[in-house]
Amino acid sequence: MRSPTGLMEEISRYPSSLAALCLTNKEIYEIVKKDPTYIESRKMFEKIRKYPMDLKYASEEQKQNEDLVLTAVKGFYGAFMYANPKLKSDKNFLLRAVKCNADILQSVDAGLKQDKEFMAQAIELDSAAFRYADETLRSDETFRDRVMPGWRRPAQAAQAEEGTPPEPNS
């Protein structure tokens, strides 16, 4: 039998892991004895997996749980609006969320959409993130060349190398 402490650590790191699903009754008893909220949190994960927008009914503590919010975002990006405000401003978490669904960038602070480094990282993870970058970044050719090197059409690329302005409708 696995030790309850080791099992709890594994489950807290990977709540939806196979280890969390294949527990004996004795293991569940040991876990619940140490963490009475375990069953409630497992139920919430299953509910969110099926109905992502039910994140709105989660407790404030659950809305801070990165894995629970990511589970919701994988199902539907709109669930991100119910995430804890701390998560919504945490750049590292946001980049993890972009991997799940770049559309969450619709709901992030405008300042982050103007942050060149943050948006470059997001676009590297999912090129769809480009459409959520601030207009000043999207229109900045240097930024576009950096994050999307092949964005120019052949005629534009040749003109850019020659230093001539592109022709209208090219």
Chimera marker file (.cmm) of the C-alpha trace (Angstrom):
<marker_set name="trace">
<marker id="1" x="0.000" y="0.000" z="0.000" r="1" g="1" b="0" radius="0.5"/>
<marker id="2" x="1.242" y="3.500" z="-0.782" r="1" g="1" b="0" radius="0.5"/>
<marker id="3" x="1.895" y="5.840" z="2.114" r="1" g="1" b="0" radius="0.5"/>
<marker id="4" x="-0.947" y="8.333" z="2.656" r="1" g="1" b="0" radius="0.5"/>
<marker id="5" x="1.528" y="11.213" z="2.792" r="1" g="1" b="0" radius="0.5"/>
<marker id="6" x="3.127" y="10.315" z="-0.552" r="1" g="1" b="0" radius="0.5"/>
<marker id="7" x="-0.271" y="9.725" z="-2.050" r="1" g="1" b="0" radius="0.5"/>
<marker id="8" x="-1.564" y="13.098" z="-0.828" r="1" g="1" b="0" radius="0.5"/>
<marker id="9" x="1.456" y="14.844" z="-2.323" r="1" g="1" b="0" radius="0.5"/>
<marker id="10" x="0.911" y="13.120" z="-5.662" r="1" g="1" b="0" radius="0.5"/>
<marker id="11" x="-2.801" y="13.923" z="-5.674" r="1" g="1" b="0" radius="0.5"/>
<marker id="12" x="-2.276" y="17.550" z="-4.670" r="1" g="1" b="0" radius="0.5"/>
<marker id="13" x="0.207" y="17.976" z="-7.523" r="1" g="1" b="0" radius="0.5"/>
<marker id="14" x="-1.850" y="16.030" z="-10.069" r="1" g="1" b="0" radius="0.5"/>
<marker id="15" x="-5.451" y="15.955" z="-8.833" r="1" g="1" b="0" radius="0.5"/>
<marker id="16" x="-6.832" y="14.341" z="-11.941" r="1" g="1" b="0" radius="0.5"/>
<marker id="17" x="-4.088" y="11.742" z="-12.160" r="1" g="1" b="0" radius="0.5"/>
<marker id="18" x="-4.738" y="8.036" z="-12.418" r="1" g="1" b="0" radius="0.5"/>
<marker id="19" x="-3.420" y="7.681" z="-8.873" r="1" g="1" b="0" radius="0.5"/>
<marker id="20" x="-6.321" y="9.804" z="-7.653" r="1" g="1" b="0" radius="0.5"/>
<marker id="21" x="-8.790" y="7.600" z="-9.492" r="1" g="1" b="0" radius="0.5"/>
<marker id="22" x="-7.430" y="4.205" z="-8.425" r="1" g="1" b="0" radius="0.5"/>
<marker id="23" x="-7.611" y="4.399" z="-4.657" r="1" g="1" b="0" radius="0.5"/>
<marker id="24" x="-8.549" y="1.645" z="-2.278" r="1" g="1" b="0" radius="0.5"/>
<marker id="25" x="-11.156" y="2.342" z="0.386" r="1" g="1" b="0" radius="0.5"/>
<marker id="26" x="-8.452" y="2.289" z="3.047" r="1" g="1" b="0" radius="0.5"/>
<marker id="27" x="-6.384" y="4.861" z="1.114" r="1" g="1" b="0" radius="0.5"/>
<marker id="28" x="-9.443" y="7.094" z="0.707" r="1" g="1" b="0" radius="0.5"/>
<marker id="29" x="-10.165" y="6.791" z="4.432" r="1" g="1" b="0" radius="0.5"/>
<marker id="30" x="-6.587" y="7.834" z="5.296" r="1" g="1" b="0" radius="0.5"/>
<marker id="31" x="-6.750" y="10.774" z="2.916" r="1" g="1" b="0" radius="0.5"/>
<marker id="32" x="-10.124" y="11.998" z="4.150" r="1" g="1" b="0" radius="0.5"/>
<marker id="33" x="-8.949" y="11.651" z="7.734" r="1" g="1" b="0" radius="0.5"/>
<marker id="34" x="-6.045" y="14.025" z="6.938" r="1" g="1" b="0" radius="0.5"/>
<marker id="35" x="-7.932" y="16.263" z="4.472" r="1" g="1" b="0" radius="0.5"/>
<marker id="36" x="-11.716" y="16.352" z="4.952" r="1" g="1" b="0" radius="0.5"/>
<marker id="37" x="-12.134" y="18.532" z="1.833" r="1" g="1" b="0" radius="0.5"/>
<marker id="38" x="-10.631" y="15.859" z="-0.461" r="1" g="1" b="0" radius="0.5"/>
<marker id="39" x="-13.927" y="14.332" z="-1.568" r="1" g="1" b="0" radius="0.5"/>
<marker id="40" x="-15.484" y="17.759" z="-2.127" r="1" g="1" b="0" radius="0.5"/>
<marker id="41" x="-12.530" y="18.809" z="-4.287" r="1" g="1" b="0" radius="0.5"/>
<marker id="42" x="-12.638" y="15.559" z="-6.332" r="1" g="1" b="0" radius="0.5"/>
<marker id="43" x="-16.348" y="16.111" z="-6.951" r="1" g="1" b="0" radius="0.5"/>
<marker id="44" x="-15.659" y="19.676" z="-8.069" r="1" g="1" b="0" radius="0.5"/>
<marker id="45" x="-12.963" y="18.504" z="-10.523" r="1" g="1" b="0" radius="0.5"/>
<marker id="46" x="-15.379" y="16.014" z="-12.068" r="1" g="1" b="0" radius="0.5"/>
<marker id="47" x="-18.135" y="18.626" z="-12.235" r="1" g="1" b="0" radius="0.5"/>
<marker id="48" x="-15.828" y="21.236" z="-13.821" r="1" g="1" b="0" radius="0.5"/>
<marker id="49" x="-14.540" y="18.702" z="-16.332" r="1" g="1" b="0" radius="0.5"/>
<marker id="50" x="-18.131" y="18.147" z="-17.525" r="1" g="1" b="0" radius="0.5"/>
<marker id="51" x="-19.455" y="21.685" z="-17.030" r="1" g="1" b="0" radius="0.5"/>
<marker id="52" x="-16.583" y="24.224" z="-17.121" r="1" g="1" b="0" radius="0.5"/>
<marker id="53" x="-18.782" y="27.251" z="-16.431" r="1" g="1" b="0" radius="0.5"/>
<marker id="54" x="-19.717" y="25.748" z="-13.047" r="1" g="1" b="0" radius="0.5"/>
<marker id="55" x="-16.436" y="27.221" z="-11.852" r="1" g="1" b="0" radius="0.5"/>
<marker id="56" x="-18.622" y="30.171" z="-10.894" r="1" g="1" b="0" radius="0.5"/>
<marker id="57" x="-20.157" y="28.008" z="-8.122" r="1" g="1" b="0" radius="0.5"/>
<marker id="58" x="-16.783" y="26.941" z="-6.716" r="1" g="1" b="0" radius="0.5"/>
<marker id="59" x="-15.592" y="28.285" z="-3.389" r="1" g="1" b="0" radius="0.5"/>
<marker id="60" x="-13.088" y="31.147" z="-3.387" r="1" g="1" b="0" radius="0.5"/>
<marker id="61" x="-10.424" y="28.673" z="-2.292" r="1" g="1" b="0" radius="0.5"/>
<marker id="62" x="-11.238" y="26.405" z="-5.238" r="1" g="1" b="0" radius="0.5"/>
<marker id="63" x="-11.121" y="29.365" z="-7.638" r="1" g="1" b="0" radius="0.5"/>
<marker id="64" x="-7.495" y="29.843" z="-6.543" r="1" g="1" b="0" radius="0.5"/>
<marker id="65" x="-6.647" y="26.243" z="-7.411" r="1" g="1" b="0" radius="0.5"/>
<marker id="66" x="-4.598" y="26.462" z="-10.608" r="1" g="1" b="0" radius="0.5"/>
<marker id="67" x="-5.353" y="22.914" z="-11.713" r="1" g="1" b="0" radius="0.5"/>
<marker id="68" x="-9.098" y="23.375" z="-11.241" r="1" g="1" b="0" radius="0.5"/>
<marker id="69" x="-9.099" y="26.630" z="-13.234" r="1" g="1" b="0" radius="0.5"/>
<marker id="70" x="-6.985" y="25.051" z="-15.983" r="1" g="1" b="0" radius="0.5"/>
<marker id="71" x="-9.424" y="22.130" z="-16.135" r="1" g="1" b="0" radius="0.5"/>
<marker id="72" x="-12.258" y="24.622" z="-16.613" r="1" g="1" b="0" radius="0.5"/>
<marker id="73" x="-10.347" y="26.626" z="-19.245" r="1" g="1" b="0" radius="0.5"/>
<marker id="74" x="-9.590" y="23.463" z="-21.218" r="1" g="1" b="0" radius="0.5"/>
<marker id="75" x="-13.320" y="22.857" z="-21.423" r="1" g="1" b="0" radius="0.5"/>
<marker id="76" x="-14.333" y="26.437" z="-22.212" r="1" g="1" b="0" radius="0.5"/>
<marker id="77" x="-12.255" y="29.610" z="-22.175" r="1" g="1" b="0" radius="0.5"/>
<marker id="78" x="-15.169" y="31.638" z="-20.814" r="1" g="1" b="0" radius="0.5"/>
<marker id="79" x="-14.849" y="29.914" z="-17.437" r="1" g="1" b="0" radius="0.5"/>
<marker id="80" x="-11.677" y="31.959" z="-16.928" r="1" g="1" b="0" radius="0.5"/>
<marker id="81" x="-13.788" y="34.947" z="-15.896" r="1" g="1" b="0" radius="0.5"/>
<marker id="82" x="-14.562" y="33.124" z="-12.627" r="1" g="1" b="0" radius="0.5"/>
<marker id="83" x="-10.912" y="32.506" z="-11.710" r="1" g="1" b="0" radius="0.5"/>
<marker id="84" x="-9.475" y="34.243" z="-8.678" r="1" g="1" b="0" radius="0.5"/>
<marker id="85" x="-8.121" y="37.751" z="-9.530" r="1" g="1" b="0" radius="0.5"/>
<marker id="86" x="-4.653" y="36.719" z="-8.320" r="1" g="1" b="0" radius="0.5"/>
<marker id="87" x="-4.518" y="34.002" z="-10.967" r="1" g="1" b="0" radius="0.5"/>
<marker id="88" x="-5.751" y="36.429" z="-13.626" r="1" g="1" b="0" radius="0.5"/>
<marker id="89" x="-2.716" y="38.641" z="-13.014" r="1" g="1" b="0" radius="0.5"/>
<marker id="90" x="-0.102" y="35.890" z="-12.520" r="1" g="1" b="0" radius="0.5"/>
<marker id="91" x="1.924" y="35.821" z="-15.753" r="1" g="1" b="0" radius="0.5"/>
<marker id="92" x="3.246" y="32.295" z="-15.187" r="1" g="1" b="0" radius="0.5"/>
<marker id="93" x="-0.249" y="30.942" z="-14.621" r="1" g="1" b="0" radius="0.5"/>
<marker id="94" x="-1.605" y="32.852" z="-17.612" r="1" g="1" b="0" radius="0.5"/>
<marker id="95" x="1.007" y="31.284" z="-19.869" r="1" g="1" b="0" radius="0.5"/>
<marker id="96" x="-0.034" y="27.828" z="-18.619" r="1" g="1" b="0" radius="0.5"/>
<marker id="97" x="-3.638" y="28.789" z="-19.362" r="1" g="1" b="0" radius="0.5"/>
<marker id="98" x="-2.708" y="29.969" z="-22.880" r="1" g="1" b="0" radius="0.5"/>
<marker id="99" x="-1.375" y="26.458" z="-23.540" r="1" g="1" b="0" radius="0.5"/>
<marker id="100" x="-4.867" y="25.172" z="-22.730" r="1" g="1" b="0" radius="0.5"/>
<marker id="101" x="-6.789" y="27.847" z="-24.587" r="1" g="1" b="0" radius="0.5"/>
<marker id="102" x="-5.383" y="31.091" z="-26.003" r="1" g="1" b="0" radius="0.5"/>
<marker id="103" x="-8.851" y="32.631" z="-25.995" r="1" g="1" b="0" radius="0.5"/>
<marker id="104" x="-8.460" y="33.361" z="-22.266" r="1" g="1" b="0" radius="0.5"/>
<marker id="105" x="-6.428" y="36.372" z="-23.387" r="1" g="1" b="0" radius="0.5"/>
<marker id="106" x="-9.735" y="38.088" z="-24.191" r="1" g="1" b="0" radius="0.5"/>
<marker id="107" x="-10.216" y="38.452" z="-20.439" r="1" g="1" b="0" radius="0.5"/>
<marker id="108" x="-6.771" y="39.579" z="-19.295" r="1" g="1" b="0" radius="0.5"/>
<marker id="109" x="-5.795" y="43.077" z="-18.266" r="1" g="1" b="0" radius="0.5"/>
<marker id="110" x="-5.079" y="45.476" z="-21.149" r="1" g="1" b="0" radius="0.5"/>
<marker id="111" x="-1.629" y="46.140" z="-19.691" r="1" g="1" b="0" radius="0.5"/>
<marker id="112" x="-0.652" y="42.519" z="-20.269" r="1" g="1" b="0" radius="0.5"/>
<marker id="113" x="-1.830" y="42.725" z="-23.858" r="1" g="1" b="0" radius="0.5"/>
<marker id="114" x="0.639" y="45.609" z="-24.294" r="1" g="1" b="0" radius="0.5"/>
<marker id="115" x="3.515" y="43.747" z="-22.603" r="1" g="1" b="0" radius="0.5"/>
<marker id="116" x="5.859" y="42.740" z="-25.452" r="1" g="1" b="0" radius="0.5"/>
<marker id="117" x="7.626" y="39.961" z="-23.539" r="1" g="1" b="0" radius="0.5"/>
<marker id="118" x="4.448" y="38.426" z="-22.151" r="1" g="1" b="0" radius="0.5"/>
<marker id="119" x="2.666" y="38.489" z="-25.505" r="1" g="1" b="0" radius="0.5"/>
<marker id="120" x="5.743" y="37.120" z="-27.308" r="1" g="1" b="0" radius="0.5"/>
<marker id="121" x="5.773" y="34.158" z="-24.899" r="1" g="1" b="0" radius="0.5"/>
<marker id="122" x="2.022" y="33.646" z="-25.325" r="1" g="1" b="0" radius="0.5"/>
<marker id="123" x="2.311" y="33.731" z="-29.123" r="1" g="1" b="0" radius="0.5"/>
<marker id="124" x="5.190" y="31.265" z="-28.976" r="1" g="1" b="0" radius="0.5"/>
<marker id="125" x="2.892" y="28.880" z="-27.077" r="1" g="1" b="0" radius="0.5"/>
<marker id="126" x="-0.076" y="29.422" z="-29.393" r="1" g="1" b="0" radius="0.5"/>
<marker id="127" x="0.038" y="31.645" z="-32.471" r="1" g="1" b="0" radius="0.5"/>
<marker id="128" x="-3.690" y="32.362" z="-32.009" r="1" g="1" b="0" radius="0.5"/>
<marker id="129" x="-2.640" y="34.600" z="-29.103" r="1" g="1" b="0" radius="0.5"/>
<marker id="130" x="-1.454" y="37.184" z="-31.658" r="1" g="1" b="0" radius="0.5"/>
<marker id="131" x="-5.006" y="38.367" z="-32.278" r="1" g="1" b="0" radius="0.5"/>
<marker id="132" x="-5.318" y="39.386" z="-28.595" r="1" g="1" b="0" radius="0.5"/>
<marker id="133" x="-2.147" y="41.485" z="-28.549" r="1" g="1" b="0" radius="0.5"/>
<marker id="134" x="-2.683" y="45.220" z="-28.249" r="1" g="1" b="0" radius="0.5"/>
<marker id="135" x="-3.142" y="47.019" z="-31.588" r="1" g="1" b="0" radius="0.5"/>
<marker id="136" x="0.200" y="48.819" z="-31.141" r="1" g="1" b="0" radius="0.5"/>
<marker id="137" x="1.979" y="45.454" z="-30.936" r="1" g="1" b="0" radius="0.5"/>
<marker id="138" x="0.032" y="43.951" z="-33.827" r="1" g="1" b="0" radius="0.5"/>
<marker id="139" x="0.929" y="46.908" z="-36.045" r="1" g="1" b="0" radius="0.5"/>
<marker id="140" x="4.599" y="46.948" z="-34.964" r="1" g="1" b="0" radius="0.5"/>
<marker id="141" x="6.492" y="45.244" z="-37.802" r="1" g="1" b="0" radius="0.5"/>
<marker id="142" x="9.510" y="44.563" z="-35.612" r="1" g="1" b="0" radius="0.5"/>
<marker id="143" x="7.315" y="42.738" z="-33.110" r="1" g="1" b="0" radius="0.5"/>
<marker id="144" x="5.528" y="40.794" z="-35.860" r="1" g="1" b="0" radius="0.5"/>
<marker id="145" x="8.868" y="39.801" z="-37.408" r="1" g="1" b="0" radius="0.5"/>
<marker id="146" x="10.035" y="38.595" z="-33.998" r="1" g="1" b="0" radius="0.5"/>
<marker id="147" x="6.995" y="36.516" z="-33.058" r="1" g="1" b="0" radius="0.5"/>
<marker id="148" x="5.804" y="35.455" z="-36.507" r="1" g="1" b="0" radius="0.5"/>
<marker id="149" x="8.823" y="35.426" z="-38.807" r="1" g="1" b="0" radius="0.5"/>
<marker id="150" x="6.903" y="34.208" z="-41.855" r="1" g="1" b="0" radius="0.5"/>
<marker id="151" x="4.056" y="36.709" z="-41.616" r="1" g="1" b="0" radius="0.5"/>
<marker id="152" x="4.989" y="38.647" z="-44.770" r="1" g="1" b="0" radius="0.5"/>
<marker id="153" x="3.802" y="37.575" z="-48.171" r="1" g="1" b="0" radius="0.5"/>
<marker id="154" x="6.661" y="37.081" z="-50.666" r="1" g="1" b="0" radius="0.5"/>
<marker id="155" x="6.061" y="40.429" z="-52.433" r="1" g="1" b="0" radius="0.5"/>
<marker id="156" x="6.044" y="42.300" z="-49.119" r="1" g="1" b="0" radius="0.5"/>
<marker id="157" x="9.196" y="40.536" z="-47.956" r="1" g="1" b="0" radius="0.5"/>
<marker id="158" x="11.056" y="41.470" z="-51.148" r="1" g="1" b="0" radius="0.5"/>
<marker id="159" x="9.937" y="45.092" z="-50.913" r="1" g="1" b="0" radius="0.5"/>
<marker id="160" x="10.923" y="45.261" z="-47.245" r="1" g="1" b="0" radius="0.5"/>
<marker id="161" x="14.432" y="44.062" z="-48.147" r="1" g="1" b="0" radius="0.5"/>
<marker id="162" x="14.675" y="46.665" z="-50.920" r="1" g="1" b="0" radius="0.5"/>
<marker id="163" x="13.294" y="49.392" z="-48.678" r="1" g="1" b="0" radius="0.5"/>
<marker id="164" x="10.408" y="50.273" z="-50.994" r="1" g="1" b="0" radius="0.5"/>
<marker id="165" x="6.938" y="50.737" z="-49.570" r="1" g="1" b="0" radius="0.5"/>
<marker id="166" x="4.428" y="47.964" z="-50.344" r="1" g="1" b="0" radius="0.5"/>
<marker id="167" x="1.922" y="48.601" z="-53.093" r="1" g="1" b="0" radius="0.5"/>
<marker id="168" x="-1.715" y="48.993" z="-52.062" r="1" g="1" b="0" radius="0.5"/>
<marker id="169" x="-3.682" y="45.720" z="-52.048" r="1" g="1" b="0" radius="0.5"/>
<marker id="170" x="-0.517" y="43.600" z="-52.286" r="1" g="1" b="0" radius="0.5"/>
<link id1="1" id2="2" r="1" g="1" b="0" radius="0.2"/>
<link id1="2" id2="3" r="1" g="1" b="0" radius="0.2"/>
<link id1="3" id2="4" r="1" g="1" b="0" radius="0.2"/>
<link id1="4" id2="5" r="1" g="1" b="0" radius="0.2"/>
<link id1="5" id2="6" r="1" g="1" b="0" radius="0.2"/>
<link id1="6" id2="7" r="1" g="1" b="0" radius="0.2"/>
<link id1="7" id2="8" r="1" g="1" b="0" radius="0.2"/>
<link id1="8" id2="9" r="1" g="1" b="0" radius="0.2"/>
<link id1="9" id2="10" r="1" g="1" b="0" radius="0.2"/>
<link id1="10" id2="11" r="1" g="1" b="0" radius="0.2"/>
<link id1="11" id2="12" r="1" g="1" b="0" radius="0.2"/>
<link id1="12" id2="13" r="1" g="1" b="0" radius="0.2"/>
<link id1="13" id2="14" r="1" g="1" b="0" radius="0.2"/>
<link id1="14" id2="15" r="1" g="1" b="0" radius="0.2"/>
<link id1="15" id2="16" r="1" g="1" b="0" radius="0.2"/>
<link id1="16" id2="17" r="1" g="1" b="0" radius="0.2"/>
<link id1="17" id2="18" r="1" g="1" b="0" radius="0.2"/>
<link id1="18" id2="19" r="1" g="1" b="0" radius="0.2"/>
<link id1="19" id2="20" r="1" g="1" b="0" radius="0.2"/>
<link id1="20" id2="21" r="1" g="1" b="0" radius="0.2"/>
<link id1="21" id2="22" r="1" g="1" b="0" radius="0.2"/>
<link id1="22" id2="23" r="1" g="1" b="0" radius="0.2"/>
<link id1="23" id2="24" r="1" g="1" b="0" radius="0.2"/>
<link id1="24" id2="25" r="1" g="1" b="0" radius="0.2"/>
<link id1="25" id2="26" r="1" g="1" b="0" radius="0.2"/>
<link id1="26" id2="27" r="1" g="1" b="0" radius="0.2"/>
<link id1="27" id2="28" r="1" g="1" b="0" radius="0.2"/>
<link id1="28" id2="29" r="1" g="1" b="0" radius="0.2"/>
<link id1="29" id2="30" r="1" g="1" b="0" radius="0.2"/>
<link id1="30" id2="31" r="1" g="1" b="0" radius="0.2"/>
<link id1="31" id2="32" r="1" g="1" b="0" radius="0.2"/>
<link id1="32" id2="33" r="1" g="1" b="0" radius="0.2"/>
<link id1="33" id2="34" r="1" g="1" b="0" radius="0.2"/>
<link id1="34" id2="35" r="1" g="1" b="0" radius="0.2"/>
<link id1="35" id2="36" r="1" g="1" b="0" radius="0.2"/>
<link id1="36" id2="37" r="1" g="1" b="0" radius="0.2"/>
<link id1="37" id2="38" r="1" g="1" b="0" radius="0.2"/>
<link id1="38" id2="39" r="1" g="1" b="0" radius="0.2"/>
<link id1="39" id2="40" r="1" g="1" b="0" radius="0.2"/>
<link id1="40" id2="41" r="1" g="1" b="0" radius="0.2"/>
<link id1="41" id2="42" r="1" g="1" b="0" radius="0.2"/>
<link id1="42" id2="43" r="1" g="1" b="0" radius="0.2"/>
<link id1="43" id2="44" r="1" g="1" b="0" radius="0.2"/>
<link id1="44" id2="45" r="1" g="1" b="0" radius="0.2"/>
<link id1="45" id2="46" r="1" g="1" b="0" radius="0.2"/>
<link id1="46" id2="47" r="1" g="1" b="0" radius="0.2"/>
<link id1="47" id2="48" r="1" g="1" b="0" radius="0.2"/>
<link id1="48" id2="49" r="1" g="1" b="0" radius="0.2"/>
<link id1="49" id2="50" r="1" g="1" b="0" radius="0.2"/>
<link id1="50" id2="51" r="1" g="1" b="0" radius="0.2"/>
<link id1="51" id2="52" r="1" g="1" b="0" radius="0.2"/>
<link id1="52" id2="53" r="1" g="1" b="0" radius="0.2"/>
<link id1="53" id2="54" r="1" g="1" b="0" radius="0.2"/>
<link id1="54" id2="55" r="1" g="1" b="0" radius="0.2"/>
<link id1="55" id2="56" r="1" g="1" b="0" radius="0.2"/>
<link id1="56" id2="57" r="1" g="1" b="0" radius="0.2"/>
<link id1="57" id2="58" r="1" g="1" b="0" radius="0.2"/>
<link id1="58" id2="59" r="1" g="1" b="0" radius="0.2"/>
<link id1="59" id2="60" r="1" g="1" b="0" radius="0.2"/>
<link id1="60" id2="61" r="1" g="1" b="0" radius="0.2"/>
<link id1="61" id2="62" r="1" g="1" b="0" radius="0.2"/>
<link id1="62" id2="63" r="1" g="1" b="0" radius="0.2"/>
<link id1="63" id2="64" r="1" g="1" b="0" radius="0.2"/>
<link id1="64" id2="65" r="1" g="1" b="0" radius="0.2"/>
<link id1="65" id2="66" r="1" g="1" b="0" radius="0.2"/>
<link id1="66" id2="67" r="1" g="1" b="0" radius="0.2"/>
<link id1="67" id2="68" r="1" g="1" b="0" radius="0.2"/>
<link id1="68" id2="69" r="1" g="1" b="0" radius="0.2"/>
<link id1="69" id2="70" r="1" g="1" b="0" radius="0.2"/>
<link id1="70" id2="71" r="1" g="1" b="0" radius="0.2"/>
<link id1="71" id2="72" r="1" g="1" b="0" radius="0.2"/>
<link id1="72" id2="73" r="1" g="1" b="0" radius="0.2"/>
<link id1="73" id2="74" r="1" g="1" b="0" radius="0.2"/>
<link id1="74" id2="75" r="1" g="1" b="0" radius="0.2"/>
<link id1="75" id2="76" r="1" g="1" b="0" radius="0.2"/>
<link id1="76" id2="77" r="1" g="1" b="0" radius="0.2"/>
<link id1="77" id2="78" r="1" g="1" b="0" radius="0.2"/>
<link id1="78" id2="79" r="1" g="1" b="0" radius="0.2"/>
<link id1="79" id2="80" r="1" g="1" b="0" radius="0.2"/>
<link id1="80" id2="81" r="1" g="1" b="0" radius="0.2"/>
<link id1="81" id2="82" r="1" g="1" b="0" radius="0.2"/>
<link id1="82" id2="83" r="1" g="1" b="0" radius="0.2"/>
<link id1="83" id2="84" r="1" g="1" b="0" radius="0.2"/>
<link id1="84" id2="85" r="1" g="1" b="0" radius="0.2"/>
<link id1="85" id2="86" r="1" g="1" b="0" radius="0.2"/>
<link id1="86" id2="87" r="1" g="1" b="0" radius="0.2"/>
<link id1="87" id2="88" r="1" g="1" b="0" radius="0.2"/>
<link id1="88" id2="89" r="1" g="1" b="0" radius="0.2"/>
<link id1="89" id2="90" r="1" g="1" b="0" radius="0.2"/>
<link id1="90" id2="91" r="1" g="1" b="0" radius="0.2"/>
<link id1="91" id2="92" r="1" g="1" b="0" radius="0.2"/>
<link id1="92" id2="93" r="1" g="1" b="0" radius="0.2"/>
<link id1="93" id2="94" r="1" g="1" b="0" radius="0.2"/>
<link id1="94" id2="95" r="1" g="1" b="0" radius="0.2"/>
<link id1="95" id2="96" r="1" g="1" b="0" radius="0.2"/>
<link id1="96" id2="97" r="1" g="1" b="0" radius="0.2"/>
<link id1="97" id2="98" r="1" g="1" b="0" radius="0.2"/>
<link id1="98" id2="99" r="1" g="1" b="0" radius="0.2"/>
<link id1="99" id2="100" r="1" g="1" b="0" radius="0.2"/>
<link id1="100" id2="101" r="1" g="1" b="0" radius="0.2"/>
<link id1="101" id2="102" r="1" g="1" b="0" radius="0.2"/>
<link id1="102" id2="103" r="1" g="1" b="0" radius="0.2"/>
<link id1="103" id2="104" r="1" g="1" b="0" radius="0.2"/>
<link id1="104" id2="105" r="1" g="1" b="0" radius="0.2"/>
<link id1="105" id2="106" r="1" g="1" b="0" radius="0.2"/>
<link id1="106" id2="107" r="1" g="1" b="0" radius="0.2"/>
<link id1="107" id2="108" r="1" g="1" b="0" radius="0.2"/>
<link id1="108" id2="109" r="1" g="1" b="0" radius="0.2"/>
<link id1="109" id2="110" r="1" g="1" b="0" radius="0.2"/>
<link id1="110" id2="111" r="1" g="1" b="0" radius="0.2"/>
<link id1="111" id2="112" r="1" g="1" b="0" radius="0.2"/>
<link id1="112" id2="113" r="1" g="1" b="0" radius="0.2"/>
<link id1="113" id2="114" r="1" g="1" b="0" radius="0.2"/>
<link id1="114" id2="115" r="1" g="1" b="0" radius="0.2"/>
<link id1="115" id2="116" r="1" g="1" b="0" radius="0.2"/>
<link id1="116" id2="117" r="1" g="1" b="0" radius="0.2"/>
<link id1="117" id2="118" r="1" g="1" b="0" radius="0.2"/>
<link id1="118" id2="119" r="1" g="1" b="0" radius="0.2"/>
<link id1="119" id2="120" r="1" g="1" b="0" radius="0.2"/>
<link id1="120" id2="121" r="1" g="1" b="0" radius="0.2"/>
<link id1="121" id2="122" r="1" g="1" b="0" radius="0.2"/>
<link id1="122" id2="123" r="1" g="1" b="0" radius="0.2"/>
<link id1="123" id2="124" r="1" g="1" b="0" radius="0.2"/>
<link id1="124" id2="125" r="1" g="1" b="0" radius="0.2"/>
<link id1="125" id2="126" r="1" g="1" b="0" radius="0.2"/>
<link id1="126" id2="127" r="1" g="1" b="0" radius="0.2"/>
<link id1="127" id2="128" r="1" g="1" b="0" radius="0.2"/>
<link id1="128" id2="129" r="1" g="1" b="0" radius="0.2"/>
<link id1="129" id2="130" r="1" g="1" b="0" radius="0.2"/>
<link id1="130" id2="131" r="1" g="1" b="0" radius="0.2"/>
<link id1="131" id2="132" r="1" g="1" b="0" radius="0.2"/>
<link id1="132" id2="133" r="1" g="1" b="0" radius="0.2"/>
<link id1="133" id2="134" r="1" g="1" b="0" radius="0.2"/>
<link id1="134" id2="135" r="1" g="1" b="0" radius="0.2"/>
<link id1="135" id2="136" r="1" g="1" b="0" radius="0.2"/>
<link id1="136" id2="137" r="1" g="1" b="0" radius="0.2"/>
<link id1="137" id2="138" r="1" g="1" b="0" radius="0.2"/>
<link id1="138" id2="139" r="1" g="1" b="0" radius="0.2"/>
<link id1="139" id2="140" r="1" g="1" b="0" radius="0.2"/>
<link id1="140" id2="141" r="1" g="1" b="0" radius="0.2"/>
<link id1="141" id2="142" r="1" g="1" b="0" radius="0.2"/>
<link id1="142" id2="143" r="1" g="1" b="0" radius="0.2"/>
<link id1="143" id2="144" r="1" g="1" b="0" radius="0.2"/>
<link id1="144" id2="145" r="1" g="1" b="0" radius="0.2"/>
<link id1="145" id2="146" r="1" g="1" b="0" radius="0.2"/>
<link id1="146" id2="147" r="1" g="1" b="0" radius="0.2"/>
<link id1="147" id2="148" r="1" g="1" b="0" radius="0.2"/>
<link id1="148" id2="149" r="1" g="1" b="0" radius="0.2"/>
<link id1="149" id2="150" r="1" g="1" b="0" radius="0.2"/>
<link id1="150" id2="151" r="1" g="1" b="0" radius="0.2"/>
<link id1="151" id2="152" r="1" g="1" b="0" radius="0.2"/>
<link id1="152" id2="153" r="1" g="1" b="0" radius="0.2"/>
<link id1="153" id2="154" r="1" g="1" b="0" radius="0.2"/>
<link id1="154" id2="155" r="1" g="1" b="0" radius="0.2"/>
<link id1="155" id2="156" r="1" g="1" b="0" radius="0.2"/>
<link id1="156" id2="157" r="1" g="1" b="0" radius="0.2"/>
<link id1="157" id2="158" r="1" g="1" b="0" radius="0.2"/>
<link id1="158" id2="159" r="1" g="1" b="0" radius="0.2"/>
<link id1="159" id2="160" r="1" g="1" b="0" radius="0.2"/>
<link id1="160" id2="161" r="1" g="1" b="0" radius="0.2"/>
<link id1="161" id2="162" r="1" g="1" b="0" radius="0.2"/>
<link id1="162" id2="163" r="1" g="1" b="0" radius="0.2"/>
<link id1="163" id2="164" r="1" g="1" b="0" radius="0.2"/>
<link id1="164" id2="165" r="1" g="1" b="0" radius="0.2"/>
<link id1="165" id2="166" r="1" g="1" b="0" radius="0.2"/>
<link id1="166" id2="167" r="1" g="1" b="0" radius="0.2"/>
<link id1="167" id2="168" r="1" g="1" b="0" radius="0.2"/>
<link id1="168" id2="169" r="1" g="1" b="0" radius="0.2"/>
<link id1="169" id2="170" r="1" g="1" b="0" radius="0.2"/>
</marker_set>
